[in-house]
Amino acid sequence: MKYGAHSPAEFLWGVATSAYQAEGGYNGAGEPKTNWAAAEEAREVVPSGRAAEFWTRFRDDFALCRELGLNAFRLSIEWSRVQPTLVDRASAPPLFDYDALDHYAEMLAACRHAGLEPIVTLHHFVHPAWLGPDPWLLPESAVLFSRYVTETVRYLNCKLTESHQLPPIHYYITVNEPNMLVLNTYLGSQFPSRAPAGLKNFIAALTELLRGHVLAYNCVHDIYRDQGWPEPAVSFNNHCSDIYWSDKLWLDLLSLRTASVERAGVEDHMQTQAQRFAAAFEHAPVPLHRDLPYWAGALLKKNSERAGRPLL
């Protein structure tokens, strides 16, 4: 396999980890603090502790993946580890831990040497504790995220190309499952928050997350263009849902310009897309567990059709 040389037709078959869940070494004494630290200290959740020790056992894990016949590995760069300390939000950005970035570069190089294509997630549900419990309700967070992404992506790829003589990373996920992040924080209580639950905060957090994605997308592409590296593939991945309004809608919102949709036509476009999605899903041979969200969505759709009002 040639590093970073996958054709569009080549299928990547791999596994995925998230740093906070797999690496170990968070929220303890002298360790980077995430937004889950308070919940761990209050014993509301199980402390992550050593987790799966991916931080030190990554080479063994990569070898196991190759034994399984895999050719890709998705891993996350943890913002809390890369920028663990807040200096002064008003005058200076938080300090970067370049030892941590060097270690991530070593992990990525080992991934490539094991014959696995790395897919890098830049935000996987977790953020640094210094951002507070609800950063995606603040207008500055998308900019702070883009600064972290810019420094991280530039530094890691310079390390890979200059120190390890390997190509730059090709595949990026900016934000892992943003739909689940906001759903579990502001319409559910699975993720830590101090803000009131409800649709208002759900929409506000979603807006800032999508803005963070756009800024990060542009930053990554700008870096690669300036460095003369091959164009990267950058996206985010929603949690797959059979409900258009909690999944595909978000991707369609970001693709309005590509679809040549003007502002005045957004609502009609979304209604058309929702109908296409529903029809395609209805005819797909997918075994479906019709749970409470399914029936709630079906009832909402039925009532809106009876009233002659659009669902959006």
Secondary structure by P-SEA (a helix, b strand, c coil): cccccccccbbbbbbbbbcccccccccccccccccaaaaaaaccccccccccccccaaaaaaaaaaaacccbbbbbbccccccccccccccccccccaaaaaaaaaaaaaaaaacbbbbbbccccccccccccccccccaaaaaaaaaaaaaaaaaaaaaacccccccccccccccaaaaaaaaccccccccccccccaaaaaaaaaaaaaaaaaaaaaaaaaaaaacccbbbbbccccccccccccaaaaaaaacccccccccaaaaaaaaaaaaaaaaaaaccccccccaaaaaaaaaaaaaaaaccccc
